[in-house]
C-alpha cells in the first residue's frame, strides 16, 4: 500500500494537484516579483529615482515655465502671447513678446516692435524658446552681457539694447519665420543670437509619435488649441456618433486618471500608464477620424496630420537635426543681409549624459520621456556643427558649458531652464564667442 493510516508512522503524500497548485503559486509570486523589479527599473531609468515613496504626477501638470497660457494664433509664427499679458517680472509688448518689467534707466519706451534704432544703440536680438526667453529677460536687467559687449573695442561707444524675440515652446523653423517677418517689418539688428536645440529634438519626436508633421510647431500647443476651438464650435466630425464616441473616450480617459489614485506598486503604476496610453491612442484615432468630413477630405482648419513622404527607415531625430541646421543657415543669411552678426548657440541640457550625471530636483518630475530623445538627438545636433561652420555659420556649442557645475546652481527645474547663475554663465560664454569673432576678423561690420 502506498498510503498508510495516520498514526502508524507513515506520512501521507499530498495529492498531485496540490503540488502543482503550490508550484504555480510559487511561479506566480516569482513572476510578480520579477515584473515589479522590471517596472521599478524602468521607472528609475525614466525618472532617475526609485518609485516607492514618491508622489505620482500627471504629465498634464506641466509647469508654468513650459506653458504658453492665454496665447493667440499668429499667421507667420504659429502662436504668441496675447498683447498686454503680465507675468512674474515681465509684460508683453505690442507684438506679444515678453519684456522685463524692471528695465534699466534710459529705456522708458523699450521695447515695442519694430524697435527703431536710437543714436549710438547696439541692437541685440535673442531668438529661441523658453530658455532663450529667460535668457533675454535676464540680460535686460543684468549688466553682464551689456557690459561684456561694450568691452569689445569696436563697440566701446555703443549702448547695447537686448530685445527679446524668443517665445516659450518655439522651435525651428519658428525662429527663422520670426526673423524673416521682423526683417520684412524693417527691424534692424547688430547682433542676432539664436539659442536652441532642446525643443527641436523633443518636439519633433513628440509630434512624430502623435502622427503630426515633425517640423510643425508643438502639436500639444498649436494643434491642441485648434482642435479645442473646433470642438467648441461643433466642427470636424462627419457624424454626431463619431463626435460622441470621441468625446466619450476623452472623458473616460480623464475619469480613469482621476479615479486611479496612487499605486502602491511600481508594476501597477506602469500598467496604469500603459492603459492610459492605449486610451489616448484610441482617442487620437477617433479624433483624427472626426476631423474628416463625409467625402474623406480634411475638415479641420488646423491640419496637423503627416503629409510628407518619409521612407521606411525614417529617423525623425536625424531629420529634425537636418532641418535645424538648414534653418540656422537661413537665419545666418538673413543676418548677413541685415549687416548683423549671427551666433547660433546650442543650449545645455541636464539630461544629456555627456554633460554628466544629473540628480533631479523633484522626485516626481515628469520629464523622464525627454531623456531618450535628448540622448539620441543631441549627438545629431553636435555632428552638424562642422557643416554649419563650413557654411559660414558661427556656432557656440554650449552643450557642455555646465559640466562639472553643481546641478542646483545652474538648473532651475528638471526640464531645461537655468537659474540666474546659469544664465550669467551663458551670457559670459556668448560674450566671449562674439569677442573672439571680432578679434579673429570673423565679425561683419556693424552699423
PECOR-V594416 format. One record per backbone hydrogen bond with DSSP energy under -1.0 kcal/mol. NH is the residue of the N-H (numbers start at 1). CO is the residue of the C=O. Records with the same first field share a line. If there is no record, write none. Layout:
NH=CO, CO
//
This chain:
8=5
19=15
20=16
21=17
22=18
23=19
24=20
25=21
26=22
27=23
28=24
29=25
30=26
31=27
32=28
33=29
34=30
35=31
36=32
37=33
38=34
39=35
40=36
41=37
42=38
43=39
44=40
45=41
46=42
47=43
48=44
54=51
61=58
62=60
66=63
72=80
74=78
78=74
79=77
80=72
82=70
85=82
87=90
89=87
91=99
92=85
93=97
99=91
101=89
103=101
107=104
110=107
121=118
122=159
124=161
125=191
126=163
127=193
133=129
134=130
135=131
136=132
137=133
138=134
139=135
140=136
142=138
147=143
148=144
149=145
150=146
152=149
155=152
156=153
158=155
159=120
161=122
163=124
165=126
167=128
170=167
174=171
177=173
178=174
179=175
180=176
181=177
182=178
183=179
184=180
185=181
186=183
187=182
190=123
191=123
192=341
193=125
194=343
195=127
196=345
201=197
202=198
203=199
205=201
206=202
207=203
208=204
209=205
210=206
211=208
212=207
213=304
216=213
221=218
222=218
224=219
225=221
226=222
227=223
228=224
229=225
230=226
231=227
232=228
233=229
235=230
243=239
244=240
245=241
246=242
247=243
248=244
249=245
250=246
251=247
252=248
253=249
254=250
255=251
256=252
257=253
258=254
259=255
260=256
269=265
270=266
271=267
272=268
273=269
274=270
275=271
276=272
277=273
278=274
279=275
280=276
281=277
282=278
283=279
284=280
285=281
286=282
287=283
288=284
289=285
290=286
292=289
293=297
296=293
299=291
300=291
306=211
314=311
319=315
320=316
321=317
322=318
323=319
324=320
325=321
326=322
327=323
328=324
329=325
330=326
331=327
332=328
333=329
334=330
335=331
336=332
337=333
338=334
339=336
340=335
341=190
343=192
344=394
345=194
346=396
347=196
352=349
355=352
356=353
365=362
370=367
371=368
374=370
375=371
376=372
377=373
378=374
381=377
382=378
383=379
384=381
385=382
388=384
389=385
390=386
391=387
392=389
393=388
396=344
398=346, 396
401=398
403=400
405=402
409=406
410=406
411=407
412=417
419=410
423=419
424=420
425=421
426=422
427=423
428=424
429=425
430=426
431=427
432=428
433=429
434=430
435=431
436=432
437=433
438=434
439=435
440=436
441=438
442=437
//
